[in-house]
Amino acid sequence: MNLYISVDMEGISGLVDHTHVNSRLHNYERGRKIMTQEANAVVTTAFDKGFREVVINDSHSKMNNILIEELHPETKLITGDVKPYSMVQGLDDSFDAVIFVGYHARASMKGVMTHSMIFGVRNMYINDVQVGELGFNTYVAGYYGVPVIMVAGDDQTALEAESLIPGIHCAVVKEAASRSAAKSLTPIKAQELIKERTSKALDDIHNIKPLVPPDHPTLRIEFANYGQAEWANLMPGTEIEPGTTIVKFQAKDIKEAYQAMLVMTELAMRTTFC
């Protein structure tokens, strides 16, 4: 059996603000070490349970955070930027399950360092379903018929996951007090919890169903200001909904919607403020 793991950083134990997740700031090296350890907790559990291949996709920022030299030697790591499918690069129907580690809740929710791809996004929708990174990535997994069986992150991430995926297992490694404060487990205890929940999720793999995306989905992204919407609207096939900062795109499938989201958010980051 094969396992795919997407690892973000904001949901890792002990990490509560951008000094932990920005490579230019003083707490980052500590943060990436703990990130690597939490990813390894999933990997070692999967190999212990007989999985043949385990692939990690580094999914934070420039996507070169995980310390490959500290991973289980049989792990395969997808690392670096640019990736055509970003946080789900390399995911396909050869995998039996997906696990998310270090994930955070979407922009409009309470939670530690919440956002949806960029800080200029207020909300994202697939048809009428509100999604963040977790939801969008789960839809891509569902396109391939692969279930997301476990997520590790803060308590708000768990609430988001449980609202989308019936029966999902969650490892809550910290409880959000605000967007930049939390009551956290220590890394050792967090890794023990992740191993325990991973083991249960892998045993339960056939009882958790993929989140199947709609055919020909409509992607709608609400930006923080009109300038960001104008930049996103430069992508062919998009339109701004009148009187809003929402940019809409009709996609042929969820994969096209995902890449449209990547392009629109990259364009929106070009906005300058004065």
N, C-alpha and C positions, 0 to 999 in steps of 0.2 A: 504493500500500500504506500501511497505517496501523500505527503503533507506539505501544504503551502502556508508560509507564515509571513504576514505583512507587519512590519515593526515601525511604529511611530515613536515619538519621544515624550510628548506632553503628558501622557498617561502613565509614565514610569514612576515607581515609588520614590518618594522624597523630592521629586522635581516639581517646583511650584511656580517658578517665574522664568523670565527669558534669560536670566543669567545662567540657567541650567541647560538651555537648549539652543543657544546662539553660539556658534563656534568662535566668535570674537570676544566672548565674555568669560569672566573668571571661573564660573562654576561648570563650564561646558565639559571639560575633561572628566570631571567626576560623573557628570550626567551620562556621557557616552559609555563609561565603564559599567554603570548600573544597567543601562539599556542593553548592553551586550550580555550581561549576566541574566537578565530576565528572558531574553531571546533564547539563551542557552538552556534555561530551565524547561522550556517547551521542547527544544530539540532533543535533549537527553531523555526526556520522558517518552517521546515518540520512538526513538531508537530502542529504548528499553522494552517497548511494547511491540517491537518487531517491524516497524515501518522500514521500508526499503530505501526510500529517498525522501529527504527533507530539504526544502528550498526556502531560504529566507530572502525577502525583498526589503532592503533598507528603504524606508518610506518617509524619512524626515528631511525637510529642507533640501540641501544638495545631495542627500541620499548616499553619503559616504561616511556615516557616523560609526557604524558597528566595527568593533575591533576583530577582524577576521582571525587573527592569530590566537584569540581566546575562545573561539567557537569549537564545538565538537568537531573532530577532524573529518568526519564524513559529511558534514554540512556543505551545501552549495549556497553561495551568497551572491545575490544580484545587487550590485552597488554602483553608485555614480549617477550622474545626470548628464544629458537629457534622456528620459525614458518615454517612449511613445504612449505608454499606459501607466506611467507614474507609479502610484502606490499599489497597482495590481499588475505591474510588468511581469511577464512570464507565466501568469496564471492561465491555465487552459483545462481542457477536460481530461487530462492525464492524472489530475489530482483527485484524491478521495475526500479531502476536507480542507478547510481554511481556518486558520486561527489568527486573530488580530492581537497584537501586544503593544502596550504603550499608547493606546488610542484615547482620544478625548471626545467630548460631546460637541454637537454642532453649535454654530455661532449664536443662535438665539436661545440657547439653554444656559442655565447655571452650570458651572463646572470649572475645573482648573484649566486655564489657558484655552478656553473654548474659541473655536473659529471654524470656518469652512473653506479650506484651501488658502485663502488670503484674508487679511483683516478687513478688506473692503466689501466682503460679501455678508449681507444680512441673512438671507435665506436662499435655499435652493430647492427646487421641486422637480420630481419626475412625475409627469401628469399632475395629480393632486396630492402626491405623497411628499411630505417635507423630508429632505435628506441632508445629511452632512457627509463628511468623508466616509464614515462608517456605513451609512445607508447606500451611498453610491457604489462603494467597493463591494458591498454585499450583493447588489444587483448585478454587477459584472460577474461575480462568482456564480450567481444563479443563471446567467446566460449560458454558462458552460455546464450547468447541472450540478454544481459543486456547492455543498452547504457550508456556511460559516458556523462552526460548532462551539467556539469559545472566544471571548474577548477579555483582555486584561486592561484595566484602566481605573479611573475613579468611579465613585458611586453614580454619578450622572451619566457616564458612558454606559454603565450597566443598565440604567433605566432606558436609555435610548435603544440599546441593543435588544432588550426584552420586549420593547414595544413593536419592533420590526420582525423579530425572529423567534417564533414560539419554541420553547424548550432549550434555548441557548444557555450554555454554561458561562458564568462570569466570575472572574477573579478581581475583586475590588481591593486594590492595593492602597487606596487612600480615599478619604472622604473630604469633599470640597467644603471649605468654610467660606471661600470667596473665589474670585477668578485667579487670585494669586496667593492663596493660603489653603492649607489642607492638614488634616490629621492623618499621618501616613504610617504604614507599617515600615519597619526597618527593611533594608534590602534582603537580608537573609530570610526573614519571615515572609516577605512578599514572594520570594522565589519558592519557598516551601508551599505557599498557597497556590501559586501558578502551577507547580508540578502536580499538586493534588487535583486541581480543577481540570488540568489538561488530561490527566489519566481518566477522570470520569467522563470527560467529553469524548475522548477517543473510544471508550467503551460504549458510548451512546450514539456513535456516529450514524447508525442507520435509522435513528429515530428523529433526527433533525433534518428538516426538508430545506432544499434550496429556496431562496427568495427569488422567484422567477420574475424578470422584468417584463413590462408591457411591450407588445409589438409596436413599432413606430412611436417611441415615446416622445413627448413634448418636454423639453428642458426649459425651465424658467429660472433665471438667476436675478435676485434682487440685490442691487449694489447700494453702497452707503450714500453715494451722491451721483448726480446726473453726468458729471464728467467721466466717471468710471463706466457708466452705461454707454456713453458715446464712444469710448474707446472699444468696448466689447462689441458694439454694433458695427464696427468696421469689418468683422468677420462675415463673409458672404453667407446669406441664408438666414441672418438674424433680423429681428425687429424689436424696437422699443415699444412696450405697451404704453399707449397715450396716458399722460398724467402721472407716470410712475418712473421708477428707476429700474424696472424689470425688463430684462432682455430675454427674448424667447427664441427658441430654435427647434424646428421640427426635424427629428432624427430618424434615420432608417432603422436603427437598432440601438441598443444601450451602449455598444462600443463606440458608435459615432457620437452619441450624446456625451460620452465620457471625454472623448478627444475635443469636442466642441467646448466643453466646460474648461478644459485645460487651456485652450487657446483664448477663450473669453476672459478668464481670470488673469492670464499673463498680460493680455492687452490692457486690462483695467489697472494693473499695477503701474502703468506708464503715467497715470494721472499725476500732475504736480499740484501742490496746494500753495496758495498765496494769501 
